[in-house]
């Protein structure tokens, strides 16, 4: 199974994974990311009348 591509279902979609030497002995699902990367939002700066920034 070394250097072979396998398809892994992550609960939503199927993703291909290339099996490497460091993966042997571990669960295949550990190498599939299921979480989305969060987007950081900047705070809006509200300027009030009469005050300078």
Buried (B, 14 or more C-beta within 10 A) or exposed (E): EEEEEEEEEEEEEEBEBEBEEEBEEEEEEEBBEEEEEEEEEEEEEEEEEEEEE
